[in-house]
């Protein structure tokens, strides 16, 4: 019999969720390179740069999301540990018995144990799904708050093009990076957001896989 007990530590790693959040900013249309009607006649692009990963890493709301996800993960580890340990002991005991059990009894016990393992794995995956769903909802709230902030900075700086720092190969002008300003304004507008435990359809999770931004577990 092949036995592999579900590891809660895998849950802890998989509950790193948010570097979908590292690319969480839905930039306003003008920021994505679609020129504002009044800017369409401008001869030269006026470029600003923003570091989306840094916004989530250093903003108060980003750090708050990390803190809550870590809390949910630790709580899940504590909640599931006793059941995991029980499955490990049961699996070890069953491995010792298989050689002396009658084939029909052995197969019955193995099937019953595998059903327990599958149920436990489903329970852990459901909790992981709920945390991911909560992060997705929190991320949408951050996007809603950040969009007007970015757009306002572009208007103030008379910019018509916004680039993510990951797209910049070389720059000698530090003044075009408005990440710190965006973080300051986001901290004022949305310093915290509640991460709820909300299940989401599995087909919506594929775009959310990744890991927590630095500072997550």
C-alpha positions in Angstrom: 0.0 0.0 0.0 1.3 3.5 -0.9 0.6 5.9 1.9 1.2 9.7 1.8 -0.3 11.8 4.5 -1.5 15.2 3.6 1.0 17.8 4.8 -0.4 20.9 6.5 2.8 22.7 5.7 1.9 22.4 2.0 -1.3 24.3 3.0 0.9 27.0 4.6 2.9 27.4 1.4 -0.1 27.3 -0.9 -1.9 29.9 1.2 0.6 32.3 -0.2 -1.7 33.8 -2.6 -1.3 37.3 -3.4 1.4 37.8 -6.0 -1.3 37.7 -8.3 -1.5 40.7 -6.0 1.9 41.7 -7.1 0.2 42.5 -10.4 -3.0 43.6 -8.8 -3.2 47.1 -10.1 -5.8 47.6 -12.8 -4.4 50.8 -14.3 -6.8 53.4 -15.7 -7.2 53.5 -19.4 -4.9 56.6 -19.8 -2.3 54.9 -17.7 -2.3 51.9 -20.0 -1.2 53.9 -23.0 -4.6 54.9 -24.4 -4.1 58.6 -24.9 -6.4 61.1 -23.2 -8.2 63.1 -25.9 -6.4 66.3 -24.8 -3.1 64.5 -24.8 -3.4 62.9 -28.2 -1.8 65.9 -29.9 1.2 66.0 -27.6 4.4 65.5 -29.5 6.4 63.8 -26.7 5.3 61.2 -24.2 5.3 62.2 -20.6 6.2 59.1 -18.7 5.7 58.1 -15.1 6.8 54.8 -13.5 5.2 52.9 -10.7 6.3 49.7 -8.9 3.2 47.6 -8.4 5.0 45.0 -6.3 6.4 47.7 -3.9 2.9 49.2 -3.5 1.6 45.9 -2.1 4.7 45.2 -0.2 5.1 48.5 1.6 1.6 50.0 1.8 -0.4 49.6 5.0 -3.2 47.8 3.3 -0.8 45.3 1.6 0.9 44.5 4.9 -2.5 44.2 6.5 -3.5 41.6 3.9 -0.3 39.6 4.5 -0.9 39.7 8.3 -4.4 38.4 8.0 -3.5 35.6 5.6 -0.7 34.5 7.9 -3.2 34.5 10.8 -5.7 32.4 8.8 -2.9 30.0 7.8 -1.6 29.5 11.4 -5.2 29.0 12.6 -5.7 26.3 9.9 -2.5 24.6 10.8 -3.6 24.4 14.5 -7.1 23.3 13.5 -6.0 20.5 11.2 -2.9 19.3 13.1 -4.7 16.8 15.4 -6.5 15.2 12.5 -3.3 15.0 10.4 -1.4 13.4 13.3 -4.3 10.9 13.8 -4.2 10.0 10.1 -0.4 9.5 10.2 -0.7 7.1 13.2 -3.6 5.2 11.5 -1.6 4.9 8.3 1.5 3.6 10.1 -0.7 1.1 12.0 -2.3 -0.1 8.8 1.0 -0.6 7.1 2.0 -2.9 9.9 -1.2 -4.9 9.6 -1.4 -5.4 5.8 0.9 -8.4 5.8 -1.3 -10.4 8.2 -4.7 -9.4 7.1 -6.9 -11.4 4.8 -7.0 -9.8 1.3 -10.6 -8.8 1.5 -10.2 -7.3 5.0 -7.0 -5.6 3.9 -8.6 -4.0 0.9 -11.5 -2.8 2.9 -9.3 -1.2 5.5 -7.2 0.5 2.8 -10.2 1.9 1.0 -11.6 3.2 4.2 -8.3 4.9 5.1 -8.0 6.4 1.7 -11.5 7.8 2.0 -10.4 9.5 5.3 -7.3 10.9 3.6 -9.4 12.3 0.7 -11.9 13.9 3.1 -9.1 15.5 5.0 -7.4 16.8 1.9 -10.7 18.2 0.7 -11.2 20.0 4.0 -7.7 21.6 3.8 -8.2 22.5 0.1 -11.6 24.1 0.9 -10.0 26.3 3.6 -7.2 27.3 1.1 -9.8 28.2 -1.4 -11.6 30.4 1.1 -8.4 32.3 1.9 -7.7 32.8 -1.8 -11.2 34.0 -2.3 -10.8 36.5 0.6 -7.6 37.8 -0.9 -9.3 38.2 -4.3 -12.0 40.3 -2.8 -9.5 42.4 -0.8 -7.5 42.9 -3.9 -10.5 44.2 -5.8 -11.0 46.8 -3.0 -7.4 47.9 -3.3 -7.7 48.2 -7.1 -10.8 50.4 -6.6 -9.0 52.7 -4.2 -5.7 52.8 -6.2 -7.1 53.5 -9.6 -8.2 57.1 -9.0 -5.0 57.8 -7.0 -2.8 56.8 -10.0 -5.0 58.7 -12.4 -4.8 61.8 -10.1 -1.0 61.7 -10.0 -0.9 61.5 -13.8 -3.1 64.6 -14.1 -0.9 66.5 -11.6 2.3 65.5 -13.4 0.7 66.1 -16.9 1.7 62.5 -17.8 0.2 60.5 -20.6 2.0 57.2 -20.1 2.4 55.1 -17.0 4.8 52.1 -17.0 5.4 49.4 -14.4 8.9 49.4 -13.1 9.4 45.8 -14.4 9.1 47.2 -17.9 11.9 49.8 -17.4 15.3 48.6 -18.5 17.2 51.8 -17.6 16.3 55.2 -16.3 18.5 58.1 -15.2 15.5 60.2 -14.0 14.3 59.2 -10.5 11.6 61.9 -10.5 9.4 59.9 -12.8 9.0 57.1 -10.2 5.8 57.9 -8.3 5.6 54.7 -6.3 6.2 56.3 -3.0 3.6 59.0 -3.6 1.1 56.4 -4.6 1.8 54.4 -1.4 1.4 57.6 0.7 -2.0 58.4 -0.8 -3.2 54.8 -0.6 -2.2 54.6 3.1 -4.4 57.7 3.7 -7.3 56.4 1.6 -7.3 52.7 2.5 -5.0 51.7 5.3 -6.7 48.4 6.0 -9.2 46.0 4.4 -10.9 42.9 5.9 -9.9 39.6 4.3 -13.0 37.4 4.5 -13.1 33.7 4.1 -15.0 33.3 0.9 -15.1 30.3 -1.4 -14.6 31.0 -5.1 -15.0 28.7 -8.1 -11.9 26.7 -8.9 -11.7 28.1 -12.4 -11.2 31.6 -10.9 -8.3 30.5 -8.8 -5.8 29.8 -11.6 -5.1 33.5 -12.1 -4.6 33.9 -8.4 -1.8 31.3 -7.8 1.6 32.7 -7.0 2.7 33.5 -3.5 2.4 36.2 -0.9 4.3 39.4 -1.6 7.5 39.5 0.4 6.6 39.5 4.0 4.2 36.6 3.6 5.1 33.2 4.8 
